Amino acid sequence: MDRASLFKSSSTTGLLPAIEGHSRIPLSPCDEAIVLQHLRGTQEEMRTCEAEMMRLIEGIIELEKKRRGLQKSVDQYHSLLNPLHKIPTEILSSIFMFCCEKNELSVRSKLPPVMALSTVCGRWRDIILSDPALWASLSILTDHEHSVISDAWLLPVIELFMQRSKQSPISLDLVLTGPLDSAISIFTLVAEHSIRWSDVKFKMPRAVFEHEATRVISGHIPMLKQIQLSDDYDFGESGPDVFAVAPALSSFDCHPLYCQGIALPWEQLKVLTLRNAFPKHALSMLSRCSNLEQLNLYAVGGRYDEAEELGEPLTLHGVQSMTIVALGLDDCDTSFAFRLLTLPRLSSIDLSPSERYAAWSSNDPDEVLLHIKAFLIRSRCNITSLRIQVPQLDDRQVISILLLLPTLETLYIHEPSASNWQSNKIVTPLFLQRFTDSPPDLSSGGPDLLLPQLLDITLVVYGEELDTDCLSEAIMSRLQPASNTGIRSLRSVSISIIGGDSNCLEKLSIMERRATAGCRVRILHTAGSGTV
């Protein structure tokens, strides 16, 4: 076969294999023309293939574009069918309110909750932008390390919050520990909206209060209800008067040692929280609050010798609720109120340890009990609610306290949490036997009736060594007390067990099944230690 026939018999796709081995033979002019003809044909076929490939690629791209559009539609349809879209706007707004109780603004923090939620979807954004109250809670933190960045970033965002909160009452927490200029700039900005302040917390240099920016506040805080000042201020005898005219003010939280000179409408206060104060300074501030209803004492006391010189106890006729939190330095903190106050209308007492200390380190708990007894006799008050979480008290001492409270209706006992013990000091067999419905034998001088008016009891106890039989018997005896005992039936029982095995839980669960009509019994269990 000659080469012309070879070329003619070879297709364009099989040309190269067909002429393999003949490339070393010089081509004649005729053969060259044939090769050129095949070359042009092959190139044309390549262009046809490339064109078809481009057409197919463009088709694929178009199909992918269409697929993405369809996927977007599918996602939107799924979104419309999402149960979240069935939630009414009012319910979502309420949920958002819980999430946005504290919108923290600082260089170190993440995006504030209200801003993060607004990026989830269009509907959420519309809800958030239409509810000014979600933008009205603001916590602003600055420090020296990021002072330059703080001003550049914080001020515009603060202004945005002020605008979007519209006319809603503002809850403000300022922790301005950075440079003074930065603190003044931020305070000046929020002070322009003081007419909407509802509750404020301040931790910033005293010089800020002395700046002319505070003049904007004076007389322009008609909605302000609560003020909390940190211990960074020492106003001495001449404190600021910017809060002197505050017609809605009802709550004040401070360190009395540093705020003696501050001007406030003291007679308006209903709630007063005093922190880290000696008796002299605490009593001085309390004497100004003639209409007080709730008193919170955090580490107030100390200096026995000074306390002895303060004279007769101060009488506060309106106080109904009192919380005492002691640092555990000495028992003066635990007994300040019981030694130096008379509260005729008191009905609720909360005795708790400080977060800084695991226990009240009273040298003589029995002496504290004497002060409590003297206080109750002196005040002639009817205590209906008591909360006890005092590590130093044991079962006998708590029984002694409860015997002084025959009108008690609500009792909360939380066994203390500490690393060196995991056993019950209060809810012991002795306590439970004393709590069990058993009328006193008055003829033989038997024990007094314990808590005859009790309606609600909450116990947080350790499962280890818990006498579940005794506990069940005690509670059941109060669910259906004998008619001749003078004891009221319990209406709610809540028992939280920390640790222990499943057996104790099973035994106590029987009470839930045997609960009488009108009484709610709840048994909870946590595996680890700690508060419930």
C-alpha positions as CSV (number, residue, x, y, z in Angstrom):
1,M,0.0,0.0,0.0
2,D,1.4,3.4,-1.0
3,R,1.3,6.3,1.4
4,A,-1.5,8.1,-0.5
5,S,-3.7,5.1,0.0
6,L,-2.5,4.9,3.6
7,F,-3.6,8.5,4.3
8,K,-6.9,8.0,2.5
9,S,-7.7,4.9,4.5
10,S,-6.9,6.6,7.9
11,S,-9.6,8.6,9.7
12,T,-8.7,11.9,11.3
13,T,-8.9,10.3,14.7
14,G,-6.6,7.4,13.8
15,L,-4.2,9.3,11.6
16,L,-1.2,9.3,13.8
17,P,-1.1,5.6,14.6
18,A,-1.6,4.9,10.8
19,I,1.5,6.9,9.7
20,E,3.7,5.8,12.6
21,G,7.0,4.5,11.3
22,H,6.7,6.6,8.1
23,S,7.6,10.0,9.5
24,R,11.3,9.5,8.6
25,I,10.5,9.3,4.9
26,P,10.5,12.6,3.1
27,L,7.0,13.6,1.8
28,S,6.4,14.3,-1.8
29,P,4.5,17.4,-2.8
30,C,1.5,15.3,-3.3
31,D,1.8,13.6,0.1
32,E,2.3,17.0,1.7
33,A,-0.9,18.3,0.2
34,I,-2.8,15.3,1.5
35,V,-1.3,15.8,5.0
36,L,-2.3,19.4,5.0
37,Q,-5.8,18.5,4.0
38,H,-6.0,16.0,6.9
39,L,-4.5,18.6,9.3
40,R,-7.2,21.2,8.4
41,G,-9.9,18.5,8.8
42,T,-8.5,17.5,12.2
43,Q,-8.3,21.1,13.3
44,E,-11.8,21.7,12.2
45,E,-13.0,18.7,14.1
46,M,-11.1,19.9,17.2
47,R,-12.8,23.2,17.0
48,T,-16.1,21.5,16.7
49,C,-15.3,19.4,19.8
50,E,-14.2,22.5,21.7
51,A,-17.3,24.4,20.6
52,E,-19.5,21.5,21.8
53,M,-17.5,21.3,25.1
54,M,-18.1,25.1,25.6
55,R,-21.7,24.6,24.9
56,L,-22.0,21.8,27.4
57,I,-20.0,23.7,30.0
58,E,-22.2,26.7,29.6
59,G,-25.2,24.5,29.9
60,I,-23.7,23.0,33.1
61,I,-23.0,26.4,34.5
62,E,-26.5,27.5,33.6
63,L,-27.9,24.3,35.2
64,E,-25.8,24.9,38.3
65,K,-27.0,28.4,38.5
66,K,-30.6,27.2,38.2
67,R,-29.9,24.5,40.8
68,R,-28.6,27.0,43.3
69,G,-31.7,29.1,42.7
70,L,-33.9,26.1,43.2
71,Q,-32.0,25.2,46.4
72,K,-32.5,28.7,47.7
73,S,-36.2,28.3,47.0
74,V,-36.2,24.9,48.8
75,D,-34.4,26.4,51.8
76,Q,-37.0,29.3,51.9
77,Y,-39.9,26.8,51.7
78,H,-38.3,24.8,54.5
79,S,-37.8,27.9,56.5
80,L,-41.4,28.9,56.0
81,L,-42.4,25.4,57.3
82,N,-40.1,25.7,60.3
83,P,-42.0,25.6,63.6
84,L,-40.2,28.7,64.7
85,H,-42.3,30.7,62.2
86,K,-45.4,29.6,63.9
87,I,-44.3,31.3,67.1
88,P,-46.1,34.6,67.5
89,T,-44.0,37.7,67.3
90,E,-44.9,38.7,70.9
91,I,-43.6,35.3,72.2
92,L,-40.3,35.7,70.2
93,S,-39.9,39.2,71.5
94,S,-40.3,38.0,75.1
95,I,-37.7,35.2,74.5
96,F,-35.3,37.8,73.0
97,M,-35.8,40.0,76.1
98,F,-34.4,37.2,78.3
99,C,-31.4,36.8,75.9
100,C,-30.7,40.6,75.9
101,E,-30.9,41.3,79.6
102,K,-27.3,42.3,79.5
103,N,-25.8,43.6,76.2
104,E,-22.1,43.9,77.1
105,L,-20.1,46.4,75.1
106,S,-16.3,46.1,75.4
107,V,-13.3,45.5,73.2
108,R,-12.8,42.1,74.8
109,S,-16.4,40.9,74.5
110,K,-18.2,39.3,71.5
111,L,-21.0,40.8,69.6
112,P,-23.8,41.9,72.0
113,P,-26.7,39.5,72.1
114,V,-29.2,41.9,70.6
115,M,-26.9,42.5,67.6
116,A,-26.1,38.8,67.2
117,L,-29.7,37.8,67.1
118,S,-30.5,40.4,64.5
119,T,-28.2,38.7,62.0
120,V,-30.0,35.3,62.2
121,C,-32.8,36.0,59.7
122,G,-35.0,38.8,58.3
123,R,-37.9,38.2,60.6
124,W,-35.8,38.2,63.7
125,R,-34.1,41.4,62.6
126,D,-37.5,43.0,62.0
127,I,-38.7,42.0,65.4
128,I,-35.5,43.2,67.1
129,L,-35.5,46.5,65.3
130,S,-39.1,47.1,66.1
131,D,-38.8,46.5,69.8
132,P,-36.8,49.3,71.5
133,A,-36.8,47.6,74.9
134,L,-34.3,45.0,73.5
135,W,-31.8,47.8,73.1
136,A,-32.4,49.5,76.4
137,S,-30.1,47.2,78.6
138,L,-26.5,48.1,78.3
139,S,-23.3,47.1,80.1
140,I,-20.2,49.2,79.1
141,L,-16.7,48.1,80.1
142,T,-13.4,49.9,79.4
143,D,-9.8,49.4,80.5
144,H,-6.4,51.0,80.0
145,E,-5.1,48.3,77.7
146,H,-7.6,49.0,74.9
147,S,-8.4,52.7,75.6
148,V,-7.7,54.0,72.1
149,I,-9.7,51.2,70.5
150,S,-12.5,51.6,73.0
151,D,-13.3,55.2,72.1
152,A,-13.2,54.6,68.4
153,W,-15.4,51.5,68.5
154,L,-17.6,52.0,71.6
155,L,-18.9,55.5,71.1
156,P,-20.7,54.9,67.8
157,V,-22.2,51.6,69.1
158,I,-23.4,53.3,72.3
159,E,-25.0,56.0,70.2
160,L,-26.7,53.3,68.1
161,F,-28.1,51.7,71.2
162,M,-29.4,55.0,72.5
163,Q,-31.1,55.6,69.1
164,R,-32.7,52.2,68.8
165,S,-33.9,52.1,72.4
166,K,-36.0,55.2,71.5
167,Q,-38.1,56.1,74.6
168,S,-37.7,52.9,76.5
169,P,-36.4,53.0,80.1
170,I,-32.6,52.4,80.1
171,S,-30.8,49.9,82.4
172,L,-27.1,51.0,82.5
173,D,-24.0,49.3,84.0
174,L,-20.9,51.4,83.6
175,V,-17.5,49.9,84.5
176,L,-15.1,52.6,83.2
177,T,-11.7,51.7,84.6
178,G,-9.8,53.1,81.6
179,P,-8.4,56.6,81.2
180,L,-10.4,59.5,82.7
181,D,-10.9,61.1,79.3
182,S,-12.4,58.0,77.9
183,A,-14.7,57.6,81.0
184,I,-15.9,61.2,80.7
185,S,-16.6,60.8,76.9
186,I,-18.8,57.7,77.5
187,F,-20.5,59.1,80.6
188,T,-21.3,62.4,78.7
189,L,-22.9,60.4,75.9
190,V,-25.1,58.3,78.1
191,A,-25.9,61.3,80.4
192,E,-27.7,63.0,77.5
193,H,-30.3,60.3,77.9
194,S,-30.6,60.4,81.7
195,I,-34.2,61.3,81.4
196,R,-34.7,57.6,80.5
197,W,-32.5,56.0,83.1
198,S,-34.3,53.3,85.1
199,D,-31.6,51.6,87.0
200,V,-27.9,52.3,87.0
201,K,-24.7,50.8,88.3
202,F,-21.5,52.9,88.4
203,K,-17.9,51.8,88.8
204,M,-15.7,54.6,87.5
205,P,-13.4,57.3,88.7
206,R,-14.8,59.8,91.2
207,A,-13.6,62.6,89.0
208,V,-16.4,61.7,86.5
209,F,-19.0,62.7,89.1
210,E,-17.2,66.0,89.6
211,H,-17.1,66.7,85.8
212,E,-19.5,69.3,84.4
213,A,-21.2,66.4,82.4
214,T,-23.1,65.5,85.6
215,R,-25.0,68.8,85.5
216,V,-27.0,67.3,82.7
217,I,-28.2,64.7,85.1
218,S,-29.2,66.9,88.0
219,G,-33.0,67.2,88.0
220,H,-33.3,65.1,84.8
221,I,-33.8,61.6,86.2
222,P,-37.5,61.3,86.5
223,M,-37.6,57.5,85.8
224,L,-34.6,56.4,87.9
225,K,-35.6,53.7,90.3
226,Q,-32.3,51.9,91.4
227,I,-28.8,53.1,92.0
228,Q,-25.7,51.0,92.8
229,L,-22.3,52.5,93.5
230,S,-19.1,50.5,93.9
231,D,-16.5,51.0,96.6
232,D,-14.3,53.1,94.2
233,Y,-15.8,56.3,95.6
234,D,-15.0,58.1,98.8
235,F,-17.3,61.1,98.8
236,G,-16.6,61.9,102.4
237,E,-18.9,64.3,104.0
238,S,-19.7,66.2,100.8
239,G,-20.8,63.8,98.1
240,P,-22.5,64.6,94.8
241,D,-26.1,66.0,94.7
242,V,-26.9,64.9,91.2
243,F,-29.3,62.3,92.6
244,A,-31.0,64.6,95.1
245,V,-34.1,65.0,92.9
246,A,-35.2,61.6,91.8
247,P,-38.9,61.2,92.2
248,A,-39.0,57.5,91.3
249,L,-35.9,56.4,93.3
250,S,-36.7,53.4,95.5
251,S,-33.6,51.3,95.8
252,F,-30.0,52.2,96.7
253,D,-26.9,49.8,96.9
254,C,-23.7,51.2,98.3
255,H,-20.7,51.0,100.7
256,P,-21.8,53.3,103.6
257,L,-18.3,54.1,104.6
258,Y,-17.8,56.0,101.4
259,C,-21.2,57.4,100.7
260,Q,-22.1,59.2,103.9
261,G,-22.2,62.6,102.1
262,I,-24.2,61.7,99.1
263,A,-27.5,63.5,98.6
264,L,-30.5,61.3,98.1
265,P,-34.3,61.4,98.7
266,W,-33.7,58.9,101.6
267,E,-37.3,58.9,102.7
268,Q,-38.4,57.5,99.3
269,L,-36.2,54.4,99.6
270,K,-38.0,51.0,99.9
271,V,-34.9,48.8,99.3
272,L,-31.5,49.4,100.8
273,T,-28.4,47.2,100.3
274,L,-25.3,47.9,102.5
275,R,-21.9,46.4,101.9
276,N,-18.8,46.1,104.0
277,A,-19.8,48.5,106.7
278,F,-19.1,49.1,110.4
279,P,-22.2,49.5,112.6
280,K,-21.7,53.3,113.0
281,H,-21.8,54.0,109.3
282,A,-24.6,51.5,108.6
283,L,-26.8,52.9,111.4
284,S,-26.2,56.4,110.2
285,M,-27.5,55.6,106.8
286,L,-30.4,53.4,108.1
287,S,-31.6,56.2,110.3
288,R,-32.4,58.3,107.2
289,C,-34.6,55.6,105.6
290,S,-37.9,56.0,107.4
291,N,-39.9,54.1,104.8
292,L,-37.6,51.1,104.2
293,E,-39.3,47.8,103.4
294,Q,-36.4,45.5,102.3
295,L,-32.9,45.5,103.9
296,N,-29.9,43.6,102.5
297,L,-26.8,43.4,104.7
298,Y,-23.5,42.2,103.1
299,A,-20.7,42.0,105.7
300,V,-22.1,44.6,107.9
301,G,-20.9,44.5,111.5
302,G,-17.6,44.2,113.3
303,R,-16.0,46.2,116.1
304,Y,-17.7,44.9,119.2
305,D,-16.4,47.8,121.3
306,E,-17.9,50.3,118.9
307,A,-21.2,48.5,118.8
308,E,-21.5,48.6,122.6
309,E,-21.3,52.4,122.4
310,L,-24.1,52.9,119.9
311,G,-26.9,52.9,122.4
312,E,-30.4,51.6,121.9
313,P,-31.3,49.5,118.9
314,L,-32.6,51.5,115.9
315,T,-36.3,50.9,115.1
316,L,-37.4,50.6,111.4
317,H,-41.1,50.2,111.4
318,G,-41.5,49.3,107.7
319,V,-38.9,46.6,107.0
320,Q,-40.6,43.3,106.0
321,S,-37.7,41.4,104.5
322,M,-34.0,41.1,105.6
323,T,-31.1,39.3,104.0
324,I,-27.8,38.8,106.0
325,V,-24.7,37.7,104.2
326,A,-21.6,37.5,106.4
327,L,-18.0,37.3,105.4
328,G,-17.2,34.9,108.1
329,L,-14.5,37.1,109.8
330,D,-16.3,37.1,113.1
331,D,-19.8,36.7,114.5
332,C,-20.4,40.5,114.6
333,D,-21.4,40.3,110.9
334,T,-24.0,37.6,111.7
335,S,-25.5,39.4,114.7
336,F,-25.4,43.1,113.7
337,A,-29.0,43.3,112.8
338,F,-30.2,41.2,115.7
339,R,-28.2,43.3,118.2
340,L,-28.7,46.8,116.9
341,L,-32.1,46.8,115.0
342,T,-35.7,46.5,116.0
343,L,-38.0,45.5,113.1
344,P,-41.7,45.1,114.2
345,R,-43.0,44.2,110.7
346,L,-40.3,41.8,109.7
347,S,-41.7,38.6,108.1
348,S,-38.8,37.2,106.0
349,I,-35.2,36.4,106.9
350,D,-32.4,35.0,104.7
351,L,-29.2,33.8,106.3
352,S,-26.5,33.1,103.8
353,P,-22.7,32.9,103.6
354,S,-20.6,35.1,101.4
355,E,-19.3,33.8,98.0
356,R,-15.8,34.5,99.2
357,Y,-16.0,32.3,102.2
358,A,-17.5,28.8,102.6
359,A,-18.6,29.3,106.2
360,W,-19.5,31.7,108.8
361,S,-16.6,31.5,111.3
362,S,-18.6,32.5,114.4
363,N,-16.7,31.7,117.5
364,D,-19.9,31.1,119.4
365,P,-23.0,30.3,117.4
366,D,-25.0,30.0,120.7
367,E,-24.3,33.6,121.3
368,V,-25.7,34.5,117.9
369,L,-28.8,32.5,118.9
370,L,-29.2,34.6,122.0
371,H,-29.1,37.7,119.9
372,I,-31.7,36.3,117.6
373,K,-34.0,35.4,120.5
374,A,-33.6,38.9,122.0
375,F,-34.3,40.4,118.6
376,L,-37.5,38.5,118.1
377,I,-38.7,39.3,121.6
378,R,-37.8,43.0,121.2
379,S,-39.3,43.3,117.7
380,R,-42.4,41.2,118.4
381,C,-42.5,40.3,114.7
382,N,-44.1,37.3,113.0
383,I,-41.6,35.6,110.8
384,T,-43.4,33.6,108.0
385,S,-40.4,32.8,105.7
386,L,-36.9,31.6,106.6
387,R,-34.0,30.6,104.4
388,I,-30.9,29.0,106.0
389,Q,-27.6,28.3,104.4
390,V,-25.2,28.7,107.3
391,P,-22.4,26.2,107.5
392,Q,-21.6,26.8,111.1
393,L,-25.1,25.9,112.4
394,D,-25.9,22.3,113.3
395,D,-29.2,20.5,113.8
396,R,-29.6,21.5,117.5
397,Q,-29.0,25.2,116.8
398,V,-31.4,25.3,113.8
399,I,-34.1,23.5,116.0
400,S,-33.5,26.2,118.6
401,I,-34.1,28.9,116.0
402,L,-37.2,27.3,114.5
403,L,-38.7,27.0,118.0
404,L,-38.6,30.7,118.2
405,L,-40.6,31.0,114.9
406,P,-44.1,29.4,115.6
407,T,-45.6,31.5,112.7
408,L,-43.2,30.2,110.0
409,E,-45.0,29.1,106.8
410,T,-42.1,28.8,104.4
411,L,-38.8,27.1,105.2
412,Y,-35.7,26.7,102.9
413,I,-32.7,24.7,104.3
414,H,-29.6,24.3,102.1
415,E,-26.9,22.1,103.5
416,P,-23.6,23.9,103.0
417,S,-21.3,22.9,100.2
418,A,-17.7,22.5,101.1
419,S,-14.7,20.4,99.9
420,N,-13.9,19.0,103.3
421,W,-17.3,17.4,104.0
422,Q,-20.3,16.1,102.1
423,S,-22.6,15.2,104.9
424,N,-25.7,16.8,106.4
425,K,-25.3,18.9,109.5
426,I,-28.8,20.2,109.8
427,V,-31.2,17.6,108.2
428,T,-30.1,14.8,110.6
429,P,-32.2,12.1,112.2
430,L,-32.5,14.3,115.3
431,F,-33.9,17.2,113.2
432,L,-36.3,14.9,111.3
433,Q,-37.6,13.2,114.4
434,R,-38.2,16.6,115.9
435,F,-40.0,17.7,112.7
436,T,-42.2,14.6,112.6
437,D,-45.8,15.2,113.6
438,S,-45.9,14.3,117.3
439,P,-47.9,16.4,119.6
440,P,-46.1,17.5,122.7
441,D,-47.0,16.0,126.0
442,L,-47.7,19.2,127.8
443,S,-48.6,17.4,131.1
444,S,-45.1,15.9,131.3
445,G,-43.3,19.0,130.1
446,G,-42.6,17.6,126.6
447,P,-41.0,19.5,123.8
448,D,-42.8,22.5,122.2
449,L,-44.5,22.0,118.8
450,L,-42.1,22.7,115.9
451,L,-43.4,24.8,113.1
452,P,-47.1,24.1,113.4
453,Q,-48.0,26.7,110.7
454,L,-45.5,25.4,108.1
455,L,-46.9,25.1,104.5
456,D,-43.9,25.0,102.2
457,I,-40.6,23.3,102.8
458,T,-37.5,23.1,100.5
459,L,-34.5,20.9,101.5
460,V,-31.2,20.7,99.6
461,V,-29.3,17.8,101.2
462,Y,-26.5,15.3,100.6
463,G,-27.5,11.7,99.7
464,E,-24.5,10.2,101.6
465,E,-25.7,9.0,105.0
466,L,-29.1,10.5,104.5
467,D,-31.7,8.7,106.5
468,T,-34.4,8.4,103.8
469,D,-36.7,6.4,106.0
470,C,-36.7,9.1,108.7
471,L,-37.1,11.8,106.1
472,S,-40.0,10.1,104.4
473,E,-41.7,9.5,107.8
474,A,-41.2,13.2,108.7
475,I,-42.7,14.5,105.5
476,M,-45.5,12.1,105.3
477,S,-46.5,13.0,108.9
478,R,-46.9,16.6,107.7
479,L,-48.9,15.7,104.6
480,Q,-51.7,14.3,106.7
481,P,-51.2,15.4,110.3
482,A,-53.5,14.2,113.0
483,S,-56.4,16.5,113.7
484,N,-55.5,16.9,117.4
485,T,-51.9,18.1,116.8
486,G,-52.7,21.7,115.7
487,I,-50.3,21.2,112.7
488,R,-51.3,22.4,109.3
489,S,-50.9,20.2,106.2
490,L,-48.0,20.9,103.9
491,R,-49.0,22.3,100.5
492,S,-45.6,21.9,98.8
493,V,-42.4,19.8,99.4
494,S,-39.2,20.1,97.3
495,I,-36.3,17.9,98.1
496,S,-33.0,18.2,96.1
497,I,-30.5,15.4,96.8
498,I,-26.8,15.9,95.9
499,G,-24.9,12.7,95.3
500,G,-25.8,9.4,96.9
501,D,-27.0,6.2,95.2
502,S,-30.3,5.6,93.3
503,N,-31.8,3.7,96.3
504,C,-32.3,6.9,98.3
505,L,-34.1,8.5,95.3
506,E,-36.4,5.5,94.9
507,K,-37.4,5.5,98.5
508,L,-38.2,9.2,98.5
509,S,-40.0,9.0,95.2
510,I,-42.7,7.0,97.0
511,M,-43.7,10.3,98.6
512,E,-44.6,11.7,95.2
513,R,-47.0,8.9,94.5
514,R,-48.5,9.2,98.0
515,A,-48.9,12.9,97.9
516,T,-52.4,14.0,98.9
517,A,-54.6,16.3,96.8
518,G,-53.6,19.9,97.2
519,C,-50.0,19.1,98.0
520,R,-47.2,19.2,95.4
521,V,-44.2,17.0,96.1
522,R,-41.0,17.2,94.0
523,I,-37.9,15.1,94.3
524,L,-34.7,16.1,92.4
525,H,-31.3,14.4,92.2
526,T,-27.9,15.7,91.0
527,A,-24.9,13.4,90.7
528,G,-22.2,16.0,91.7
529,S,-21.8,18.3,94.6
530,G,-22.7,21.9,94.7
531,T,-25.8,24.0,94.8
532,V,-29.1,22.9,93.2
